[in-house]
Amino acid sequence: MKSYWMQSDGVNADIALREVDRPVPGPGQMLIRVKAAGLNRGEFILGHGLHKAGSAKQIGMEASGEIVACGDGVISFKVGDRVMGRCPGAFAEYALMSEPETMLMPASLNWNQAAALPLTSLVVFDMLVVQGHLKPGEWVFVTGITSGVGVSALTMAKALGAKVIGTSGSQEKLDQLKALGLDLGICTREPNFYDAVMKATDGKGVDLVVNTVGGSVFAECIRSMAFQGRLATVGYVDGVLKAEMDIEALHAKRLTLFGVSNKLRTAAQRSAAMPDFKKLILPLIETGKIVPMVYKALPFEKLLEAKTIMDTNQHLGKIVLVGTSEEI
């Protein structure tokens, strides 16, 4: 079968299409014929540490597809089921999913939408619900809101009854997000949003920050937080890994700062929130209150073109790679 691999020397990365054996499902695993796979920026950023220098690794982290074989012990799924989930090596004709990280595909979604959902939505669920303890009526502030994670955070937060402010360097993209319920869009890539945030929140500040940008906006995010506010760090596309910390604000406002990453988590830790996600979020997807936004779906052989679109920030929402035998 065809599968994309990435070879890294710690500074540069080379992506190549290889011919490899079809994987065989082990206990608790299912072999999926991949219909579509979603791109995630963090997988390609070498600084995130997902690729060891000198080694080659199959790439792709989330997919939708049809089960073609089940390993021993699988009880919740069967051959022929349409599923979506996190899975290593998703940029391939076939990939393995583990039962705890797999979901039946809602009938309301097509293959491309389903591929855009699993990893991103579970990360956002971690930020907003598991660690963020978001309540209806609270303010959420998202830096870089037009990214895949940003748009997912917007739609999930609105479905959960929150109000949302977001930043982007593109006013055109912010205008498009108004249809998804964006309460205030701030057109900027600079750490200069404090005044606009405080005005929108009547001087209170925001209850939950989703920082997808990184250290360049960290201090301004702290300034913009309300009493007992929470801040989630989920990415650093600006490459700035150090930031000044206002310890007085952290102390006086009783702030909570947390990271959102699967890098060091075990499989059991990654799947621990899945039952709550299925109970709370899947019904919102099935009823259309949350709809994954797919910016573009490209053929399987155009992964490098898809990555370029993502790297140059052309997209609004998610980019999807379509399975080799599927029509766009």
MOCORGI-V724045 format. One record per residue. N is the residue number from 1. PHI is phi in degrees with one decimal (999 if undefined). OMEGA is omega as a letter, one per 20 degrees, with the letter a starting at -180 (999 if undefined). BURIAL is 1 if it has 16 or more other C-alpha atoms within 10 Angstrom, else 0. Layout:
# MOCORGI-V724045
n->{N/N}
phi->{PHI/PHI}
omega->{OMEGA/OMEGA}
burial->{BURIAL/BURIAL}
This chain:
# MOCORGI-V724045
n->{1/2/3/4/5/6/7/8/9/10/11/12/13/14/15/16/17/18/19/20/21/22/23/24/25/26/27/28/29/30/31/32/33/34/35/36/37/38/39/40/41/42/43/44/45/46/47/48/49/50/51/52/53/54/55/56/57/58/59/60/61/62/63/64/65/66/67/68/69/70/71/72/73/74/75/76/77/78/79/80/81/82/83/84/85/86/87/88/89/90/91/92/93/94/95/96/97/98/99/100/101/102/103/104/105/106/107/108/109/110/111/112/113/114/115/116/117/118/119/120/121/122/123/124/125/126/127/128/129/130/131/132/133/134/135/136/137/138/139/140/141/142/143/144/145/146/147/148/149/150/151/152/153/154/155/156/157/158/159/160/161/162/163/164/165/166/167/168/169/170/171/172/173/174/175/176/177/178/179/180/181/182/183/184/185/186/187/188/189/190/191/192/193/194/195/196/197/198/199/200/201/202/203/204/205/206/207/208/209/210/211/212/213/214/215/216/217/218/219/220/221/222/223/224/225/226/227/228/229/230/231/232/233/234/235/236/237/238/239/240/241/242/243/244/245/246/247/248/249/250/251/252/253/254/255/256/257/258/259/260/261/262/263/264/265/266/267/268/269/270/271/272/273/274/275/276/277/278/279/280/281/282/283/284/285/286/287/288/289/290/291/292/293/294/295/296/297/298/299/300/301/302/303/304/305/306/307/308/309/310/311/312/313/314/315/316/317/318/319/320/321/322/323/324/325/326/327/328}
phi->{999/-90.0/-152.8/-87.1/-126.0/-122.9/-108.9/-121.5/-106.8/95.8/-118.7/-121.5/-134.8/-117.2/-106.4/-140.3/-92.6/-118.8/-102.5/-133.5/-69.9/-67.4/-68.1/-112.1/-67.1/-91.4/-57.3/77.4/-114.2/-130.6/-89.0/-111.7/-81.1/-70.5/-95.7/-159.7/-138.7/-91.5/-86.4/-132.7/-56.8/-59.2/-65.1/-97.0/-87.7/-61.7/-65.5/-76.7/75.1/-83.8/-127.4/-80.1/-59.2/88.5/-112.6/-111.5/-145.4/-64.4/-119.2/105.1/-129.6/-150.8/-157.7/-118.6/-179.1/-112.0/-71.4/-113.7/-160.8/-122.8/-81.7/-61.0/87.6/-74.2/-121.1/-95.1/-136.4/-142.5/-58.2/100.4/-65.5/-90.8/-132.9/-144.0/172.0/-75.6/-159.7/-72.4/72.2/-71.9/-83.3/-157.9/-71.8/-136.1/-150.4/-101.5/-120.6/-91.3/-55.8/-66.0/-106.4/-113.8/-129.4/-65.5/-75.4/-59.3/-63.4/-74.6/-106.4/-93.8/-57.5/-66.7/-62.7/-64.5/-70.4/-84.2/-104.4/-58.4/-66.3/-61.3/-68.6/-70.3/-64.1/-65.7/-60.8/-58.6/-66.9/-82.0/-108.3/-62.3/-101.0/-84.1/49.1/-66.7/-116.6/-56.0/90.2/-78.2/-96.0/-114.6/-119.8/-120.6/-81.1/65.4/-72.9/-87.1/-73.3/-59.6/-65.4/-62.3/-65.7/-63.3/-63.4/-61.0/-67.9/-71.7/-62.3/-65.3/-65.1/-90.4/92.2/-93.0/-107.4/-129.8/-115.6/-144.5/-112.8/-163.5/-80.6/-117.3/-66.1/-60.1/-67.9/-61.5/-61.9/-66.0/-75.5/-60.6/-66.1/-93.9/103.3/-58.3/-78.3/-150.7/-107.5/-113.7/-83.1/-165.6/-116.3/-105.2/-82.2/-134.7/-102.7/-55.2/-60.2/-65.9/-66.0/-66.5/-64.7/-66.5/-101.4/56.1/81.5/-80.2/93.6/-96.4/-83.2/-143.2/-107.0/-111.7/-97.9/-94.9/-89.4/130.7/-66.5/-65.0/-113.7/-59.4/-61.9/-68.6/-63.4/-59.0/-57.9/-86.6/-87.7/-83.4/-57.3/61.0/-73.4/-124.7/-127.9/-104.4/-99.8/-121.5/-170.1/-148.9/-69.4/-78.2/74.0/-94.2/-102.2/-124.8/-152.0/-72.4/-112.1/-85.2/-66.5/-63.1/-65.6/-56.9/-72.8/-67.6/-90.4/51.7/-80.6/-120.6/-116.3/-147.0/-101.0/-127.7/-154.0/-101.1/-55.2/-104.7/-84.4/-79.0/-59.5/-65.2/-67.7/-63.4/-92.9/-61.0/-87.2/-59.8/-58.6/-69.1/-61.9/-63.4/-74.8/-95.3/-98.1/-55.1/-61.2/-70.0/-73.2/-62.9/-92.5/83.5/-75.2/-124.3/-125.8/-58.8/-96.7/-102.1/-73.7/-157.0/-115.2/-112.0/-60.9/-51.3/-74.9/-108.9/-59.7/-64.3/-65.8/-62.4/-64.2/-62.8/-59.4/-69.7/-63.9/-97.5/57.4/-79.6/-87.2/-130.3/100.4/-102.5/-108.3/-126.1/-101.9/-87.6/-53.7/-58.9/-107.1/-101.8/-86.0/-72.4}
omega->{r/a/r/r/r/r/a/r/a/r/a/r/r/r/a/r/a/r/a/r/r/a/r/a/r/r/r/a/r/r/a/r/a/r/r/a/a/r/r/a/a/a/a/r/a/a/r/r/r/a/r/r/r/a/r/a/r/a/a/a/a/a/r/a/a/r/r/r/r/r/r/r/r/a/a/a/a/r/a/r/r/a/r/r/r/r/r/r/a/r/a/r/r/r/r/r/r/a/a/a/a/r/r/a/r/a/a/a/r/a/a/r/a/r/a/a/a/a/a/a/r/r/r/r/r/a/a/a/a/a/a/r/a/r/r/r/r/r/r/r/a/r/a/a/a/r/r/r/a/r/r/r/r/a/r/r/r/r/r/r/a/r/a/r/r/r/r/r/a/r/r/r/r/r/r/a/r/r/r/r/r/a/r/r/r/a/r/r/a/r/a/a/a/a/a/r/a/r/a/a/r/r/a/a/a/a/a/r/r/a/r/a/r/a/a/a/a/a/r/r/r/r/a/a/r/r/a/r/r/a/r/r/a/r/r/a/r/a/a/a/r/r/r/a/r/a/r/r/r/a/a/a/r/a/r/r/a/r/r/a/r/a/a/a/r/r/r/r/r/a/a/a/a/r/r/r/r/a/a/a/a/r/r/r/a/a/r/r/r/r/r/r/r/r/a/r/a/r/a/a/a/r/a/r/r/r/r/r/r/a/a/r/r/a/r/a/a/r/a/r/a/r/a/a/a/r/r/999}
burial->{0/1/1/1/1/1/1/1/0/0/0/0/1/0/1/0/0/0/0/0/0/0/0/0/1/0/0/1/1/1/1/1/1/1/1/1/1/1/1/1/0/1/0/1/1/1/0/0/0/0/1/0/0/0/0/1/1/1/1/1/1/1/1/1/1/1/1/0/1/1/1/0/0/1/0/0/1/0/0/0/0/1/1/1/1/1/1/1/1/1/1/1/1/1/1/1/1/1/1/1/1/1/1/1/1/1/0/0/1/0/1/1/1/1/1/1/1/1/1/1/1/1/1/1/1/1/1/1/1/0/1/1/0/1/0/0/0/1/1/1/1/1/1/1/1/1/1/1/1/1/1/1/1/1/1/1/1/1/1/1/0/1/1/1/1/1/1/1/1/1/0/0/1/1/0/0/1/0/0/1/1/1/1/1/1/1/1/1/1/0/0/0/1/0/0/1/1/1/0/0/1/0/0/0/1/1/1/1/1/1/1/1/1/1/1/1/1/1/0/1/1/1/1/1/1/1/1/0/1/1/1/1/1/1/1/1/1/0/0/0/0/0/0/0/0/0/0/0/0/1/0/0/0/0/1/1/1/0/0/0/1/0/0/0/0/0/0/0/0/1/1/0/1/1/0/0/1/0/0/0/1/1/0/1/1/0/0/0/1/1/1/1/1/1/0/1/1/1/1/1/1/0/1/0/0/1/1/0/0/1/0/0/0/0/1/1/1/1/1/1/1/1/1/1/0/0/0/0}
